[in-house]
Amino acid sequence: MQRTLNYGAMPSIWVPLPFLLTAPCFVFAAALLLMWQGEAALVSRWTPVTLAMTHLLTLGFLTMTIVGALFQILPVVAGTAIALARPVAVLSWCGLAGGTAVLASALGLGLSPGFYVTAASMLGLAGLVVLMAVGAAISHRYAPAAQPLVAGVRLAMSGLAVTMGLGGALAMVLAGHGTLDVLLFTDVHAFWGLVGWIVALTAAVSFQVIPMFQGTPAYPRALEQGMPALLFVLMLAWSAAALLKVPGLQLAAEIGVGALLATYVATTLLFFHRRKRKADIGTCYWSLAMACLALAILVHFLPFERDQRALLTGVLVIAGFGMSAVNGMLYKIVPFLVWYHLQCDARLGRERVPGVKSIVEEARALRQLRWHVVALGLLLASSLAPSVLARPAGLFMMLAMFLLIRDLGGALRLFLRLRQS
């Protein structure tokens, strides 16, 4: 179905932009941590530094960009604005950025239990604000063509709520309040955070942005509408089986999730071969993301040692799928925001506004992609040989993020210079 985009409903550029520009700094911090700690960061998924890096990437980078993108996409695609978008964005950004920093510090540096309570409070407040604001927005009337996006956002928000609840409970246990089967609940927390929140919402957004930016056919309605609901049901079944210790049902649910995600990957890659325009750098980022998600599905069912399999799968989903997709979207969204808001500035003549493709040239994005691919390859290899490759992986990840920060910062400087001239 043809999407009708309501660009006039865009919020102020200062609503999504702080999220999108801050997010790469958390990856930079994770890379510095990896260079500092080396082998300890990738020898096991249970080491404090590994947990700190994981949350810097999942909360500080992926969730930060996802939330910022929602403030932008929902009004334009669904025609449903988030009420009080500016103060809501400020409050959620402060809670998410501050809570992530405190949590990563508490995990990585072994700080006192009070820091876990502080982190849980800040992140819980940010999550609650986002859930309420987005939930209220998508409860109103929206464009009929946006129904798959809205349904995907609803279910991903449910995944976020589950992830938040489990994460808060685990933080309280680390702070010395109450008892839980930490290993089991950490597995459930990670499953909901990675699949029920990050993968689910990235997929829902991709149903809109891949046909729009990459010129592919629209996704089949059955996949757009059925994937979020079926994924949610399978995840509920998996969680129940894990908590009740029913391994047969748990494996069946895992196979179902893998088959569903493999269908999504295969459809996307097939559509890239049927696109209506020449491939650009965004296609490369999305193709890499899909290849990593497919490889993560495969690795999950291979007979690796459990901890090593979890590390490899985590690297593929977080750094391979999530970061690749988000990097590609940042190179599309930030230049477009700068261009659009300059176009709408009555004080500037149209002839003074640069073309959207010249705000961040494609050659810059291609350079960042190459460094990102090297960093990703080293991260995967480091899971197998951490003592040798962990620090080189951190170095290349830091360099890749430096390029992203430089390119997005250049777009911001251009915007400010033209607005102030």
C-alpha positions as CSV (number, residue, x, y, z in Angstrom):
1,M,0.0,0.0,0.0
2,Q,1.3,3.5,-0.9
3,R,2.4,5.4,2.2
4,T,1.3,9.1,2.5
5,L,3.9,11.0,4.5
6,N,2.8,14.0,6.5
7,Y,6.0,16.1,6.7
8,G,4.1,19.0,8.1
9,A,3.6,17.1,11.3
10,M,7.3,16.9,12.0
11,P,8.4,18.0,15.5
12,S,11.1,20.5,16.1
13,I,14.5,19.2,15.0
14,W,15.6,19.5,18.6
15,V,13.2,16.7,19.6
16,P,14.9,13.7,17.8
17,L,18.3,15.2,17.2
18,P,19.8,15.0,20.7
19,F,19.0,11.2,20.8
20,L,20.5,10.6,17.4
21,L,23.7,12.7,18.0
22,T,24.3,11.4,21.5
23,A,23.9,7.7,20.7
24,P,27.3,7.1,19.0
25,C,29.1,8.5,22.0
26,F,28.0,5.5,24.1
27,V,29.5,3.1,21.5
28,F,32.7,5.2,21.7
29,A,32.7,4.7,25.4
30,A,32.1,0.9,25.0
31,A,35.1,0.8,22.6
32,L,37.3,2.6,25.1
33,L,36.2,0.1,27.8
34,L,37.1,-2.8,25.5
35,M,40.5,-1.4,24.7
36,W,41.1,-0.8,28.4
37,Q,40.0,-4.2,29.7
38,G,40.9,-6.3,26.7
39,E,40.4,-10.1,27.2
40,A,38.1,-9.6,30.3
41,A,35.5,-7.9,28.1
42,L,34.9,-10.9,25.8
43,V,36.0,-14.0,27.7
44,S,32.5,-14.5,29.1
45,R,29.1,-12.8,28.9
46,W,29.0,-12.7,32.7
47,T,32.1,-10.6,33.4
48,P,31.3,-7.1,34.8
49,V,32.9,-5.3,31.8
50,T,31.0,-7.4,29.3
51,L,27.7,-6.5,31.0
52,A,28.7,-2.8,31.1
53,M,29.6,-2.9,27.4
54,T,26.3,-4.7,26.5
55,H,24.2,-2.0,28.2
56,L,26.2,0.8,26.7
57,L,25.4,-0.6,23.3
58,T,21.8,-1.7,23.8
59,L,20.6,1.2,26.0
60,G,23.0,4.0,25.1
61,F,23.2,3.4,21.3
62,L,20.3,1.2,20.1
63,T,17.5,2.3,22.4
64,M,18.6,5.9,22.3
65,T,18.3,6.0,18.5
66,I,15.1,4.0,18.4
67,V,13.4,6.4,20.8
68,G,14.6,9.4,18.9
69,A,13.4,7.9,15.6
70,L,10.0,7.2,17.1
71,F,9.5,10.9,17.9
72,Q,10.2,11.6,14.3
73,I,8.5,8.7,12.5
74,L,5.2,8.5,14.2
75,P,3.9,12.0,13.3
76,V,5.2,11.7,9.7
77,V,4.1,8.2,8.9
78,A,1.2,7.6,11.2
79,G,0.0,11.2,11.5
80,T,-0.2,10.9,15.3
81,A,2.0,13.3,17.2
82,I,3.5,12.8,20.6
83,A,1.9,15.3,23.0
84,L,4.3,17.7,24.7
85,A,7.1,16.3,22.5
86,R,9.8,18.7,23.6
87,P,9.5,18.3,27.4
88,V,8.9,14.5,27.0
89,A,12.0,14.2,24.8
90,V,14.1,16.1,27.3
91,L,12.9,14.1,30.3
92,S,13.3,10.7,28.5
93,W,16.8,11.7,27.1
94,C,18.0,12.7,30.6
95,G,16.8,9.5,32.2
96,L,18.1,7.3,29.4
97,A,21.5,8.9,29.0
98,G,22.1,9.4,32.8
99,G,20.7,5.9,33.7
100,T,22.8,4.2,31.1
101,A,26.0,5.9,32.3
102,V,25.3,5.1,35.9
103,L,24.4,1.5,35.2
104,A,27.5,0.9,33.0
105,S,29.7,2.5,35.6
106,A,28.2,0.4,38.4
107,L,28.6,-2.8,36.4
108,G,32.1,-2.1,35.0
109,L,33.7,-0.4,38.0
110,G,32.0,-2.5,40.8
111,L,30.4,0.5,42.4
112,S,28.3,0.3,45.6
113,P,24.7,-1.1,45.5
114,G,23.2,2.4,45.7
115,F,24.3,3.1,42.1
116,Y,22.1,0.2,40.9
117,V,19.1,1.7,42.6
118,T,19.9,5.1,41.1
119,A,20.3,3.6,37.6
120,A,17.1,1.6,37.9
121,S,15.2,4.7,39.0
122,M,16.5,6.9,36.1
123,L,16.0,4.2,33.5
124,G,12.6,3.3,34.9
125,L,11.5,6.9,34.8
126,A,12.7,7.3,31.2
127,G,11.1,4.1,30.1
128,L,7.8,5.0,31.8
129,V,7.7,8.4,30.1
130,V,8.4,6.8,26.7
131,L,5.8,4.1,27.2
132,M,3.1,6.6,28.3
133,A,3.9,9.2,25.6
134,V,4.1,6.7,22.7
135,G,1.2,4.6,24.0
136,A,-1.0,7.7,24.2
137,A,0.0,8.8,20.6
138,I,-0.7,5.4,19.0
139,S,-4.0,5.1,20.9
140,H,-5.4,7.9,18.7
141,R,-6.6,7.8,15.1
142,Y,-3.8,7.2,12.6
143,A,-3.4,6.9,8.9
144,P,-4.8,3.5,7.7
145,A,-1.6,2.7,5.7
146,A,0.4,3.0,9.0
147,Q,-1.4,0.2,10.7
148,P,1.5,-2.3,10.3
149,L,3.9,0.2,11.8
150,V,1.6,1.1,14.7
151,A,1.0,-2.6,15.4
152,G,4.7,-3.3,15.4
153,V,5.4,-0.3,17.7
154,R,2.6,-1.5,20.1
155,L,4.1,-4.9,20.5
156,A,7.7,-3.7,20.7
157,M,6.6,-1.3,23.5
158,S,5.2,-4.4,25.3
159,G,8.6,-6.0,24.8
160,L,10.3,-2.9,26.3
161,A,8.0,-3.0,29.3
162,V,8.9,-6.6,30.0
163,T,12.6,-5.9,29.5
164,M,12.3,-2.9,31.9
165,G,10.5,-4.9,34.6
166,L,13.0,-7.7,34.5
167,G,15.9,-5.3,34.4
168,G,14.7,-3.4,37.3
169,A,14.2,-6.6,39.3
170,L,17.7,-7.7,38.5
171,A,19.1,-4.3,39.5
172,M,17.4,-4.5,42.9
173,V,18.9,-8.0,43.4
174,L,22.4,-6.6,42.6
175,A,21.7,-3.8,45.1
176,G,21.0,-6.5,47.8
177,H,17.1,-6.3,47.8
178,G,15.4,-9.7,47.3
179,T,16.4,-12.9,45.6
180,L,15.9,-14.3,42.1
181,D,17.4,-17.0,39.9
182,V,19.7,-14.4,38.4
183,L,21.0,-16.6,35.5
184,L,17.5,-17.6,34.4
185,F,16.0,-14.1,34.7
186,T,19.0,-12.6,32.9
187,D,18.4,-14.9,30.0
188,V,14.8,-13.9,29.8
189,H,15.7,-10.2,30.2
190,A,18.2,-10.5,27.4
191,F,15.8,-12.4,25.1
192,W,13.1,-9.8,25.5
193,G,15.5,-6.9,25.2
194,L,17.2,-8.1,22.0
195,V,14.4,-9.8,20.2
196,G,11.2,-8.4,21.7
197,W,12.4,-4.8,21.7
198,I,15.4,-4.1,19.4
199,V,14.8,-6.7,16.6
200,A,11.0,-6.3,16.7
201,L,11.0,-2.5,16.5
202,T,13.8,-2.3,14.0
203,A,11.8,-4.7,11.8
204,A,8.6,-2.7,12.2
205,V,10.5,0.5,11.2
206,S,12.2,-1.2,8.3
207,F,8.8,-2.1,6.8
208,Q,8.4,1.6,6.3
209,V,12.0,2.9,5.6
210,I,13.4,0.2,3.4
211,P,10.7,0.6,0.6
212,M,10.9,4.4,1.1
213,F,14.7,4.9,1.1
214,Q,15.9,1.8,-0.9
215,G,13.2,1.8,-3.6
216,T,12.1,-1.8,-2.9
217,P,8.5,-3.2,-3.3
218,A,6.3,-2.9,-0.2
219,Y,6.6,-5.8,2.2
220,P,3.7,-8.4,2.0
221,R,0.8,-7.3,4.2
222,A,0.9,-10.8,5.8
223,L,4.5,-10.3,7.0
224,E,3.9,-6.7,8.1
225,Q,0.8,-7.5,10.1
226,G,1.6,-11.0,11.2
227,M,5.2,-10.9,12.2
228,P,4.9,-8.7,15.3
229,A,1.9,-10.6,16.7
230,L,3.4,-14.0,16.0
231,L,6.8,-13.0,17.4
232,F,5.1,-11.8,20.6
233,V,3.2,-15.0,21.0
234,L,6.3,-17.1,20.4
235,M,8.3,-15.1,23.0
236,L,5.6,-15.5,25.6
237,A,5.6,-19.3,25.0
238,W,9.4,-19.3,25.2
239,S,9.4,-17.3,28.5
240,A,6.8,-19.6,30.1
241,A,8.7,-22.7,29.0
242,A,12.0,-21.2,30.4
243,L,10.4,-20.2,33.7
244,L,8.5,-23.5,34.1
245,K,11.5,-25.6,32.8
246,V,9.8,-27.2,29.9
247,P,12.8,-27.7,27.5
248,G,10.7,-29.2,24.6
249,L,8.4,-26.2,24.4
250,Q,11.3,-23.8,24.8
251,L,13.1,-25.4,21.9
252,A,10.0,-25.3,19.7
253,A,9.5,-21.6,20.5
254,E,13.1,-20.9,19.6
255,I,12.7,-22.7,16.3
256,G,9.5,-20.7,15.6
257,V,11.3,-17.4,16.4
258,G,14.2,-18.4,14.2
259,A,12.0,-19.4,11.3
260,L,10.0,-16.1,11.5
261,L,13.1,-13.9,11.6
262,A,14.6,-16.0,8.7
263,T,11.5,-15.3,6.6
264,Y,11.9,-11.5,7.3
265,V,15.6,-11.6,6.4
266,A,15.0,-13.6,3.2
267,T,12.1,-11.3,2.1
268,T,14.3,-8.2,2.6
269,L,17.3,-9.6,0.8
270,L,15.0,-10.8,-2.1
271,F,13.5,-7.3,-2.3
272,F,17.0,-5.7,-2.6
273,H,17.4,-7.6,-5.8
274,R,14.1,-6.2,-7.1
275,R,14.6,-2.6,-6.0
276,K,13.5,0.1,-8.4
277,R,16.5,2.3,-8.1
278,K,20.3,2.0,-8.0
279,A,21.7,0.6,-4.7
280,D,23.2,3.1,-2.4
281,I,25.2,2.9,0.8
282,G,22.0,2.4,2.8
283,T,21.4,-0.9,1.0
284,C,24.9,-2.0,2.0
285,Y,24.2,-1.3,5.7
286,W,20.8,-3.1,5.6
287,S,22.3,-6.0,3.7
288,L,25.0,-6.4,6.3
289,A,22.4,-6.2,9.1
290,M,20.3,-8.9,7.5
291,A,23.3,-11.2,6.9
292,C,24.2,-10.8,10.6
293,L,20.7,-11.6,11.8
294,A,20.7,-14.7,9.5
295,L,24.1,-15.8,10.9
296,A,22.8,-15.2,14.5
297,I,19.9,-17.5,13.9
298,L,22.3,-20.2,12.5
299,V,24.8,-19.8,15.4
300,H,22.1,-20.1,18.0
301,F,21.4,-23.7,16.9
302,L,25.0,-24.8,16.4
303,P,26.6,-27.0,19.0
304,F,28.9,-24.3,20.6
305,E,29.6,-24.2,24.3
306,R,26.7,-22.3,25.8
307,D,28.5,-19.2,27.0
308,Q,30.5,-18.9,23.7
309,R,27.3,-19.3,21.7
310,A,25.6,-16.6,23.7
311,L,28.6,-14.2,23.1
312,L,28.6,-14.9,19.4
313,T,24.9,-14.5,19.1
314,G,25.0,-11.3,21.1
315,V,27.7,-9.7,18.9
316,L,25.8,-10.6,15.8
317,V,22.5,-9.2,17.0
318,I,23.8,-6.1,18.7
319,A,26.8,-5.1,16.7
320,G,25.9,-6.9,13.5
321,F,22.2,-6.4,13.0
322,G,21.3,-3.5,15.3
323,M,24.3,-1.3,14.9
324,S,24.5,-1.8,11.1
325,A,20.9,-1.0,10.6
326,V,21.0,2.1,12.9
327,N,24.3,3.4,11.4
328,G,22.6,3.3,7.9
329,M,19.5,5.0,9.2
330,L,21.5,7.7,10.9
331,Y,23.2,8.6,7.6
332,K,19.8,8.9,6.1
333,I,17.7,10.6,8.9
334,V,20.1,13.2,10.2
335,P,21.0,14.8,6.8
336,F,17.3,14.7,5.9
337,L,16.3,16.5,9.1
338,V,18.9,19.1,8.6
339,W,17.9,19.7,5.0
340,Y,14.2,19.7,5.7
341,H,14.3,22.2,8.6
342,L,16.6,24.5,6.6
343,Q,14.2,24.4,3.7
344,C,11.4,25.4,6.1
345,D,13.3,28.4,7.5
346,A,11.8,31.4,5.9
347,R,14.9,33.5,6.6
348,L,17.0,31.3,4.2
349,G,16.7,31.4,0.5
350,R,16.3,28.1,-1.2
351,E,19.5,28.6,-3.1
352,R,21.4,28.7,0.1
353,V,20.2,25.3,1.3
354,P,22.5,22.5,0.2
355,G,21.1,19.3,-1.3
356,V,20.4,16.5,1.1
357,K,23.0,14.3,-0.4
358,S,25.7,16.9,0.0
359,I,25.1,17.4,3.7
360,V,26.9,14.1,4.4
361,E,28.4,12.7,1.3
362,E,28.0,9.0,0.5
363,A,31.8,8.6,0.4
364,R,31.9,9.4,4.1
365,A,29.2,6.8,4.9
366,L,31.1,4.2,2.8
367,R,34.3,4.9,4.8
368,Q,32.4,4.4,8.1
369,L,30.9,1.2,6.8
370,R,34.3,-0.2,5.9
371,W,35.7,0.5,9.4
372,H,32.5,-0.9,11.0
373,V,32.8,-4.1,9.0
374,V,36.4,-4.6,10.2
375,A,35.4,-3.9,13.8
376,L,32.5,-6.3,13.5
377,G,34.8,-9.0,12.1
378,L,37.3,-8.5,14.9
379,L,34.6,-8.6,17.5
380,L,33.3,-11.9,16.2
381,A,36.9,-13.3,16.1
382,S,37.5,-11.9,19.6
383,S,34.7,-14.1,20.9
384,L,36.9,-17.1,19.9
385,A,40.4,-15.5,20.7
386,P,39.8,-12.7,23.2
387,S,43.4,-12.5,24.5
388,V,44.7,-11.6,21.0
389,L,41.9,-9.7,19.3
390,A,39.9,-7.9,21.9
391,R,41.9,-4.7,22.0
392,P,42.2,-4.4,18.2
393,A,38.4,-4.9,18.0
394,G,38.0,-2.0,20.5
395,L,40.4,0.2,18.5
396,F,38.5,-0.3,15.2
397,M,35.1,0.1,16.8
398,M,36.3,3.4,18.3
399,L,37.6,4.6,14.9
400,A,34.3,3.6,13.2
401,M,32.3,5.6,15.8
402,F,34.7,8.5,15.5
403,L,33.8,8.7,11.8
404,L,30.1,8.5,12.5
405,I,30.3,11.2,15.3
406,R,32.4,13.4,12.9
407,D,30.0,13.1,10.0
408,L,26.8,13.7,12.1
409,G,28.5,16.5,13.9
410,G,29.4,18.1,10.6
411,A,25.7,18.0,9.6
412,L,24.9,19.8,12.9
413,R,27.5,22.4,12.4
414,L,26.2,23.1,8.9
415,F,22.7,23.5,10.3
416,L,23.8,25.9,13.0
417,R,26.0,27.9,10.7
418,L,23.2,28.5,8.1
419,R,20.6,29.2,10.7
420,Q,22.8,31.8,12.4
421,S,24.0,33.5,9.2
